[in-house]
């Protein structure tokens, strides 16, 4: 006599309180990593700030890398997802400048997780080309709308702007001159406006 294999179990959707706890942990980690000068932020402090125990943190994020990757993904979603709202609120050239400011903040707040991000990138868990593609795809509609309106040059490609932004933001971050970034971002915007 043979016994039939039991029916495969369906994975249950996470409970709503578990999802809330995960979101609270990501938000607490975002704030802690953004405020930190280095990677000295403890996971216990993040759990405490989120109002959960350390066991809850480890259930969602088995290690620091997993938490950093979740924070990075949430921030990338925010910076790439804000374009439609910016285009609704501002003319294209102003939307581009507002988006560049958000992207600058995205880059600048990585101090408290820089080493962990490098490890995640080196291991392939965070794919730099995918991030760059998402950033490039996010600003393409702004450039298209600006070219149609005549407020941005039609011959500028999204990848051109990303290259300029990376140059500005990586240089000013490495030089410890974040205040200079705003002035340089204004110059980038001037470079993509039509010549008069």
C-alpha positions in Angstrom: 0.0 0.0 0.0 1.4 3.4 -0.9 0.6 6.6 0.7 -0.1 9.7 -1.3 2.1 12.7 -0.8 0.4 15.3 1.2 -0.8 18.3 -0.7 1.8 21.0 -1.0 1.3 23.8 1.6 0.6 27.2 0.3 2.8 29.9 1.6 0.7 32.2 3.7 0.8 35.9 3.1 2.5 37.8 5.9 0.2 39.1 8.6 -0.6 42.8 8.6 1.1 43.4 11.9 4.3 41.7 10.5 4.2 43.9 7.5 3.8 47.0 9.7 6.7 45.9 11.8 8.9 45.4 8.7 7.9 48.9 7.5 8.7 50.4 10.9 12.1 48.8 10.9 12.9 50.0 7.4 11.8 53.6 8.3 13.8 53.5 11.6 16.9 52.2 9.7 16.5 54.8 7.0 16.6 57.6 9.6 19.4 56.0 11.6 21.7 55.4 8.6 21.0 58.8 7.2 22.0 60.5 10.5 25.1 58.4 11.0 28.6 59.4 9.9 29.7 55.8 9.8 28.3 52.3 10.2 28.2 52.5 14.0 24.4 52.3 14.1 23.4 49.2 16.1 20.6 46.9 15.0 19.4 47.0 18.6 19.0 50.8 18.4 17.1 50.4 15.2 14.7 47.8 16.7 14.2 50.0 19.8 13.4 53.1 17.6 10.9 51.0 15.6 9.3 49.9 18.8 10.0 46.2 18.3 12.3 43.6 19.8 15.6 42.6 18.3 14.1 39.1 17.6 11.5 40.8 15.4 14.2 42.6 13.5 16.1 39.4 12.9 12.9 37.6 11.7 12.6 40.2 9.0 16.3 40.8 8.3 18.7 38.0 9.3 21.7 40.3 9.1 22.8 43.9 8.7 23.2 43.4 4.9 19.6 42.3 4.5 18.4 45.4 6.4 20.7 47.8 4.4 19.5 46.2 1.2 15.8 46.8 2.2 16.6 50.4 3.0 18.4 50.9 -0.2 15.5 49.3 -2.2 12.9 51.5 -0.4 14.9 54.7 -1.1 15.5 53.7 -4.7 11.7 53.1 -5.1 11.1 56.6 -3.7 13.5 58.4 -5.9 12.5 56.7 -9.1 8.8 56.7 -8.3 8.4 60.4 -7.6 8.7 61.6 -11.2 5.0 61.6 -12.1 4.1 63.7 -9.1 6.9 66.1 -9.8 5.8 66.5 -13.5 2.3 67.1 -12.2 3.4 69.8 -9.8 6.2 71.6 -11.8 7.1 72.5 -15.4 9.6 69.9 -16.8 12.8 71.9 -16.1 11.8 72.6 -12.5 10.7 69.0 -12.1 14.1 67.9 -13.3 15.8 70.2 -10.7 13.5 69.0 -7.9 14.3 65.4 -8.9 18.0 66.1 -8.9 17.7 67.4 -5.4 16.0 64.2 -4.3 18.6 62.1 -6.0 21.3 64.1 -4.3 19.7 63.3 -1.0 19.5 59.6 -1.9 23.2 59.6 -2.6 24.2 61.7 0.4 22.3 59.6 3.0 24.4 56.5 2.3 27.3 57.3 4.8 25.8 55.1 7.5 25.7 52.1 5.3 28.4 52.7 2.7 30.6 49.7 3.6 27.7 47.3 3.7 26.4 48.6 0.4 29.8 48.0 -1.2 29.7 44.4 0.1 26.2 43.9 -1.3 27.2 45.4 -4.6 30.4 43.3 -4.8 28.4 40.1 -4.0 25.8 41.0 -6.7 22.9 41.3 -4.3 22.5 45.0 -5.3 23.1 45.3 -9.0 24.7 48.6 -9.9 23.6 48.4 -13.6 20.0 47.8 -12.6 20.1 50.8 -10.2 21.5 52.9 -13.0 18.9 51.7 -15.5 16.1 52.6 -13.0 17.6 56.0 -12.4 18.0 56.6 -16.1 14.5 55.4 -16.9 13.1 57.6 -14.1 14.3 60.9 -15.6 13.7 60.0 -19.3 10.0 61.2 -19.1 11.1 64.5 -17.6 13.5 65.1 -20.5 11.0 64.1 -23.1 8.3 66.4 -21.6 10.9 69.2 -21.4 11.9 68.7 -25.0 8.3 68.8 -26.1 7.7 72.0 -24.0 11.0 73.6 -25.2 12.3 74.0 -21.7 14.9 71.3 -22.0 17.2 70.4 -24.9 16.0 67.6 -27.2 19.5 66.3 -27.9 20.2 65.4 -24.2 19.8 61.8 -23.3 18.9 60.5 -19.8 22.2 58.7 -19.5 24.0 62.0 -20.2 22.3 63.6 -17.2 23.0 60.5 -15.0 26.7 60.7 -15.9 26.8 64.4 -15.0 24.9 63.8 -11.7 27.2 61.0 -10.7 30.2 63.1 -11.4 28.8 66.0 -9.3 27.6 63.9 -6.4 30.4 61.5 -6.1 33.0 64.3 -6.3 31.3 66.6 -3.8 30.7 63.7 -1.4 34.3 62.5 -1.6 35.6 66.1 -1.2 33.3 66.6 1.8 31.7 69.6 0.1 28.0 68.8 0.0 27.1 72.5 -0.1 28.8 72.8 -3.4 26.5 70.1 -4.9 23.5 72.5 -5.1 25.4 75.0 -7.1 26.7 72.3 -9.4 23.3 70.8 -9.8 22.1 74.2 -11.0 24.9 74.2 -13.5 23.8 70.7 -14.7 20.3 72.1 -15.2 21.7 75.0 -17.2 23.6 72.6 -19.4 20.4 70.8 -20.4 18.3 73.9 -21.1 18.1 75.1 -24.7 20.8 77.6 -25.8 19.4 81.0 -26.3 
